Amino acid sequence: MTNRCTPRGRARSAIIDGFAQGVLIFGALFAAEWMALGPDLRTILGSPLPQVISLYLLSGGVLGSAIGLFAWVAARMVSLRPAKMSFVVLAYLAAALFLLRQTPTQTLATFPPLVWLLLGLGVLSLLAGLWWSRRASAPRARVGSLRFAAVAVACVACTATVAWVPMKYHRLPQRHAVANDMPNVVFVLVDALRADRLSCYGYPRSTTPFIDQIASYGTRFSNAYSHGNRTIIAMPSLLTSIYPSYTRSVGPANWNVALPDSHTTLAEIFHRAGYTTLGMMSNPYLKRPFGLAQGFDRVEEFNSGRFHLSLYRVLMGVGRITKPRYADGLTANAQEVTNAAVSWLARTPRHSPFFCYVHYMDVHHPYLPPLVYDQMFNTQDWLESEDPMALYQKTVQLVQSRQAYPLSQSELTRLSDLYDACIRYVDAEIARLVATAEKRNGRRTIVVITSDHGDEFQEHGFLYHNNVVVEELIRVPLVVWRTGDNAPRRVDDLVRHVDVLPTLAEMVRVPVPARAIGKSLVPLMRGERDESPRVSIAEGDYCSALVEPGWKVMRVDTTDADVLYDLVADPAGLHDISSLHRRRFGQMRESLDLYFHGVPATEAIATNEVDAATLRQLRALGYIN
């Protein structure tokens, strides 16, 4: 048996003490993270709870043993008990891990408070070293404690240095003062929200009480169309007022094509006008490599790993914990996105207006509403085991196979109920966002609410938005309101996403980019008639459509088939009537051909390198194979 008084015995004692401390501290860390995770998010860990706990404790013990050995070596130089030093180091690491992982979405908007907490821990370490120095009786112990204090000072300095860059990023640039009547703009996009699921669009359930209120004050466009059935196709057109083929954002080989710098985005026109521009980009396709963040002063790219515990992610990386593939696709929830937006809005300069783009992903599959909303629209009793994530696991393979495959009616009903619950949840967060924006800097605020595309529930045999450009996917909500106004108006004219940029440009009196093809909707919002009816183009990877008021022709490249729909008699687009209206069918097909003939063949295509985490997220969301 080794004597504890010998160097070897003291080393073994330090290792054993460190192991025990590590198990204790990391057990407490797991308990704190588990409680902070909340019941909504505990279902996706992917491994049995005992396995996760055991790995946490084992990892804490191994790390504690290593730190205990290090503490024994350091203690011989600073004359401090190894157990005391290893405990301080372990506690510091555990606290840092907890704070880093539990800070909502790890956004830079909320990072400075975390920095101050870490600095506070370093200062406490310094004070502890000084206190031990005063309490030490022997000169050698006093010197050792002062050395420990010096190490603490070095830790504080390192933390402050690391914090300097994000804290600098957190400061928004100062804009030159603009006219006091220039309004703020809050642009809200709810991913995968179809128009016919909003209660203000006639849906019998009360899914959108706040959006209904906005629509009752402002303008609701009942026939608004997106230009793509997927985010990467629809968003460039919405942000630039240019059709998809002209931005090269369409086609199965173009999933990673970056929007060229030559195109002017909504954010850029506001930036040039003196606005502070903020982008809350929770969809991976809105990250900087895809070019859609042009013109934003600050862009929040939310961490898809928000559900993971601190050590959990490390253990998954080394293959010790099983992670379900779908977990990569889980994005920041509406509360996190709103929190980040509110945090940034609080820091915008008061002398200049802001343009804040907020993208919510909760209505996108998987439909995972918070528990308080989960049962809100249930139409049947469900077993506890049949939770939203379990249903998502059943359907994800159907989506990725890109084949029409029916769910049972019970499963389809549950999926639809969850979709509605997610809409209600996002509606509440939009209310909180708009309430905050209205109170900022004393300016009036323009609120725009729309979607990039819809989702399908087997109306045409498919789920989600992997189908062609059917009505469920390209007909979207569009509501516009300026705070202080109370002039409700419903516009039934066909309008398009490409019209949004010219509309906002006219409302804030800034120039419209020369390449924009849309027309301002302001005359329609004033109740004037549109003498030149709009025509809309929609595109998918293997399909396209041309929509005129009341009519739609759709082309599916893979089957070489064109169909015609009467959207007045058949709003869902279920019945092909091309044989009954051959003249109109022929004219609309020619118009669609002319559109594609006009696409420049020499337009430069700039692809981008996408990081591994974004690739995994895109695959899990069903965007790429």
N, C-alpha and C positions, 0 to 999 in steps of 0.2 A: 504493500500500500504506500502510495507516495505521500510524503510529509507535506502538509499545506504550507509549511514555513520555508520550504525549498523553492527555488525559482520554478522548477517544473511543477511543483504542487500548486504554486500561486497561479501559474499559467492555466493548469487544468481547472482550478477553481474559477478563474475568470471566464473560461469558456463555458463551464456549467452555469454560472450566474447569468452570462449573456444569453444562453439558450433559454433559460427560464424566463428572463425578462422579455426576450423576443416573442415567446409563446404568449405571455401575458399581454404584451402591448399589441401584438397583431390580432389576438383574439378580441381585444377591445376595439381595435380598428375595424375588424369585420362587423362587429355588432353595431358600431356607429354608422358604417356605410350601409348596412342592411336596413337600418331604421330610416336613414336618409333616402334610400332608394324608393321606398314607398310601395304599397301593395300593388299599384298599377303595373310596376315594372319588374316584379320579381319572377314573373312566369317565363322569362326569356333567357335565364341563365344557361340553359342547355345541358347542365350536368346535375346529378343528384346533390342536394344540399349538404349531406354529410361529407361527400367528396370535396366540395368546395371549401368547407370549414377545415377539413383535415389538411388540405394543401395550404390554406392560409396559415394554420398553426405551424405546420412543418417549415414553411418558408420563413416565418418569423423566427423559429428556433435556429435555423441554419444561418440566417442573417445575424441574429443575436450572437451566435457562437463566434462568427467571424469578427463582429464588432467587439465582442468580449476579448478576443485574442489581441486585436488592435489596441484596445484600451489598456491591456496589460503591458504591451510594449510602450505605449505612450505614458502610462503611469510611472514607469521606471524613470522617465525623463522629467515629469512634472510633479512627482511626489503626490499623486492623488489616487485614491482608491479606484481600482479598475471598475468595480461594480457601479460606482457613482458616475464615472465618465461614460460607460457604455449605456447606462440608463438614459442619461441626458441625450446622447447621440440617437438612440433608438426612438425616444419620445419625439425628438425633433423631426426625424425622418417620417414617423407615422403621422404626425400632425401635418407635415408638408404634403404627404400623399393624400390624406383625407381632404385637405383644403383644395388641392389641385383638382381632384376628381369630383368633388361635390360642388365646386363653383359652377353655376348653370352653364352648360355647353362649353365651358372653358373659353368663353369669349373674352376678347381683349377689353370689351366694354366693362366687364366686371372684374378685370384682372388687378387694377391698382389697389382695391381694398384687400385683395389676397396678398399683394406685395407687402402692404403695411402690417398684415398679420404675421407674415414670415419675418419681417424686420423686427417686429415686437418680440418674437421668439428668440431672435438673435440677441436683442438687447437684454432680455431676461437671462440668457446664458451669461452675458457679460456681467450683469449685476450679481449673479450667483457666484461667478469667479471672484469678483471683488469682495463679496461677503465672506467667502471661504478664506480669502487672503487675510481679512481682518480677524477671523476666528482662529486662524492657524497660529499655534504657539511657537513652533520651531521655525527658524529662519529659512531652512530648506523647504518646509511645507508652504511658507508664505511665498517664496519665489516660485514654487510649482503652481500655486493657485494663480499668481499673476501671469504665468505663462499660459495657463488655461484661459484666463481672461483675454490674453492676446489672441489666442486661437478663435475665441468668440468674436472678437473685433474683426478678424479676417473673414469669418463667416458672414458677418453683417455687411462688410464691404463687398464681398462677392455677390450676396443677394441684391444689394443696391445696384451693382453694376449690371447684373442680369435684368433687373427690373427697369433700367433706364430706357431701353428701346421700346418695350410695350407701353410704358407710361408716356413716352414721347408720341407714339402712334395714337394714343388715346386722345391727344389734343387735336381738335379740329382746326383746320386752317381758317384764318380770318379773311372774310370776304369784304369787299368794299360795300359801303352802304347803298341800298337801293330804295326806290320810292316806297313810302309807307303803305301804299295801296296794292303792292305786289303780294298776292296771297301765298300762303304755304300750300303745299300739295302733298297729300297722303295717298299713295297709289297701292291699293291692296289687291293681291292676286291670290286666290284660293285654288291651289292645284287640283285638277280633276273634278271640279265642281260643275255639274251639268245644270242647265238653266231650269229645267222643269222640276228640280228638287227644292227650289226656294219657295217659301210660302207666298211671297209677294208676286210670284209668277204663276200662282194658282195651285200650288201643291197643298193638299188638305192638311198635312201636319204642320205644326208651328216650328219649323226648322230654323227660321231666320228672323226672329223678332226685331233685332236691331237693324238689320239690312232693310227689313220692311219699313222701319221708321225713317231710315235714310231715303228710301224710295218715295215715301209719302211727302217728303220735303223737296226732293229734287226730281231728276229725270230718270225714268226706267225705260230702257230700250228692250222691247219684247222680242225683237228679231235680230240679235247680234250674233255675228259669226266669227269664229277663229279661223286661222288659215292652216292649221295642222292638227293631226290627231295625237301628237306627242309633243312634249315640252320643247325638245330641241328643234322641232320644226316650227312650232307656233310662236315661241318667244322672240326670235329675231325679227319676225314681221311685226309683232306688237310693239317692240321697242324701237324699230327703225322706220315703220310705215313703208316697207318694201316686201313684196311677195316672196315666198320661200325659195323658189328656184333662182331668184336673183341674188339671194344671200348664200346660195349653195348649201343650205342647211338640211336638205331633203335627200333621201336615198339611203339604202342600207349600208353603203360604204362610206357615208358622210357623217356618221354618228359623232366623230371627233373633229369635225371641221370648225375652225374658229371663225367667228364673225370678223371680216376684214376691218382694219382701222379706218378704211375709207368711208364706211357707213357711219352716219351720225345717229346716236341713240338719244332717247328721251333724257337720260341723265346728262348727256353732253350739252343739250340745248339749255337745260336749266343751269348747269355749271357755268356756261358762258354768260348767262344773264345775271350772275352774281349770287346764285342760290348755293346753300350748303346741301350737298347731295349725299344721301345715305342709302345703302342697299342691304337689306336683311335677306340673304340668299340661302335659304334652307334646302333648295333643290341642287343636287350635284352638278346639273347642267348649267347652273348660273355661276359656277366658280370662274375665277379669272382666266384659266386656260382656254375657255370656250368663247372669250371675247365679249360676253354680255355684261361685264362689269365696267365697260368703258364709261368714263365721265363721273364715276362716283368718288367722292372724297374718301369715304370709308365704306368698306364692304365687310359684312359679317358672314363668314363661311362656317356653318355650324358643324360641330363634331358629331359624326354618325355613331360614335362609340359611347354616347352619353349614358347608355344603360349599364355599362360595365363598371364593376368596382375597380379600385386602383390596381390591386395586384392581380385581379381576375384577367385583365387584358394581357398582362405579362405571361400568365400561366397559359392562356390560349395561344399566345405567340410561340411558346415552346412545346405546344401540343399536349399539355398535361390536362387541359379541360376541353371538353368537346363543345364547339360553338356551332349552333345551327346556321346554315348558310344564309337564311333569311335575316339573321340579326344584323348583317352588314347594311341592309337597306333601311333600317329604322333611323329616322331623322328627328331633328329637334321638334318638340311638340309646340303647340300654339302658345302656351304660356311662356316657354323659354324664348320664343321668337319675339313675342310682345315685350317681355322683360328687357331684351337686348335693345329693341327699338326705343322703348321708353328711356332707357339709360342713355342712349345716344342723343335723343331729342332734348334731354335735360342739359346737354352740353353744347347745343347749337348756339351760335352767337345771336344775341337778341336784336341786333341791328340789321340782320339779314334774314330773308325767308329761307325755308328749307323745302327740299324735295325728298321725301322718304318713301322708298319702295319696300314693301313688306310682302314676302312670299311665304304662305302657309302650306304645309304638306300633310296635314292631318286627314284631309278628305281623300288623299291618295292612298291606295292599298299599301300595306295592310291597314284596315280600319281598326284602330286601337284607341277608342275614346277613354277618357278617365272613368273611373268606377262610378262617379256620381252621374255620368251621362250614359253609362253602358246599358242600363235597363230602361232608359227613358222612352224608347219607342218599340220595346219588345212586343211582338204580337203573339208569342207563344212561350210556353215554359221550356227552359233549357236546363240540362244537367250541368252541374258545376264543372265537369270535365270538358264540356263543350264551350270553351272560352274563345275569344276572338282570335288568339294566336293559333289555336288548334285548327280552327276553320281556315285560317290563312294558309297553314301548312298543307291542307287538303287541296287548296285551289292554286297554289303557286306553280305546281307542275303543269296544271292545265294551261296557265298563262304562258309559261316558257315553251310548251310544246306547240303553241300557236295553232291549236286545233279546236274546232267546235266540239265541246264535250259538256253535256248538261250536268249541273248539280241537281240534287234532289230539291223538291220544292221547299222543303223545310230548311235546307241549308241556304238556298237562295234567299229566302225570306229573312233569315238571320243576318246574312251578308248585307242585305238592303237596309235592315234596321240599324246595323252598326254604321253604315254610311250616313244615314240621317243623323245619328247621334253625334258623329264627328262634325257634321255641318253645324249642329246646334252649339257644340263646344267652340268651334272657331268663331261663330257669330258673337259669342260672349267676349272673346278676346279682341275681336275687332272693335267692339264697343269700348273696351278699356283703352285701346290704342287711340281711337278718335277722341275720346274724352281728354286724354293727355295732350294730344296735338292741339286741340282747341284752346287750351290754357297757355300755350307757349307763345311768347313774344307779341301778343296783342294783335296779331294779324288774322284776317279771315283765312279759312282753310278750304281748299277744294279736296273733296274725297271722291276717289274713283275705286269702284269695286268690280272685279271681273274674274275670269278664269282663263287658263291657257287652253283647256279642252275639258270634255266631260268624261264620264265612265259609263260602261255598259254592263247591264245585268241580264245578258242573254236575250235581249230583244231581237238581236240578229244572230244569236247562237254563241256569242263570245262573252268573255268577262273582261273587266277593266278597260284598257284602251289599246288593245293590240289588233283591233279590227281595221277595216277600211274607213273612209271618211263618212260614216253614217251620221245621222242627225244627232244622236245621243252624244257624239264626240265633238262635233264642231259647232253646235249651237250652244252659246255660253251666255251667262248673265252679264249685264253691263248697267251699272247704276252710277250716276254722277250727281254730286250735290256740293254747293258752296254754302258753308256755314253762314247762318243768318238769313238765308233765303227760305221762303216757304211758298214755292210755286210748283206744286206737284204736276208732273206731266208724264204721260205714257206715249212713247213714240213707237209706232208699229212698222215704220219703214225699215227696210233691210239696211243694217249698218255693219261695219267691219272693224276688225282690230286695227287695220291700217289707218282708220279714221281717228284713232285715239290721240296720236301724237299731234296732228294738226289741230285737233280740238283743244287740247291743253295749251298748245302754243298760242292760239287765239285768246284763250281765257286769261293768260298771263302776259299777253302782248310781247311775245318774243318771235323771232323769225322762224319760219318753217324750212327745214333742209331742202335743198333743190331736188334731191332724188326722191323725196317722199311722194307717194302716189295717192295717199288718202285725202279725203275732203273733211273739212271741219264740220262737226255736228252741232255747233253753236246755233245756226239758224233753226234746226229742228228743235233744239232745246227752248227756243223762243216761240215755238208754235208756227213757224213759217213752213211752207210747203217746199219739198225738194223736187224741182222740175226735171232733174236729170237722175233717174233712178240708178242706184248703185248696183254693181255686179261684183260678186265675191268669188275668189279662188280659194280652194282648200286642197292641200296636198298631203299625201302619205308616202311611205317608202315604195309602195307598189300601186298607188292609186291617186286619183285626183278628182276634183269636182268643180263645177261652175254653178253658182247659185244666182238666180235672178228673182225678183219679187214674185213669190208664189211657185217658182219652178226650180228644179235641180236636175242636172245631168251628172252622172257619176261614171267614172272609167276605172276599171280594175285591170291593170296591166297583165297580171299573171293569168287571167282567163280571156284577155283580149275582148272584153265585153263592156258595152256602154248601156246604161239604163237611164230612164227618165221618171221623175217623180212629180206629182202634183202636190205641193206642200200645203195647199189650202184644204183639199179634200183628204189628204193623207199626210198629216204633219210629221209622223214618225218615219216616213220614207220606207214603207214596207212593200209597196206594189208598183212594179214596173209597168208604165203605160206608154212606152215608146211606140208600140204598134198602133196606138190610138191617136197619137199626135205627131205624125212623121215629119211635118214641116218644122214645127218648133224643135223637135228632137234634132233634126239635121242642122238647124241654125245654131243651136247651143253647142253641138259637137264641133262645128266649124269655129265658133268663138273660143272653145277650149283649145283647139289645135293652134289657132293664131297666138294664143298666150304662150304656148310652149315654143312656137317658132320664133318668138321675139326674145327668148332668153339668150343672152350673149354666150357663145360657145367658148370664148377666150377668157372669161372671168377667172381671175386668179383664185386658187383654192389654197388656203393656209391651214394645214393640219397642226395639231398640237400634241405634246406629250402629256399624258394623263397619268397621275400617280396611282400606285397600286390600290390605295384605300378608296379612291374615287371609282376605280374600275370595279372593285368588289361591290361598292354601293350601287353602281349603275346596273350591274348584273342582277343583284338581289331585287332591285325595283322593277326588273323586267325590261329595261331599256335596251340592253344588248345581250347577246348570247355568250 
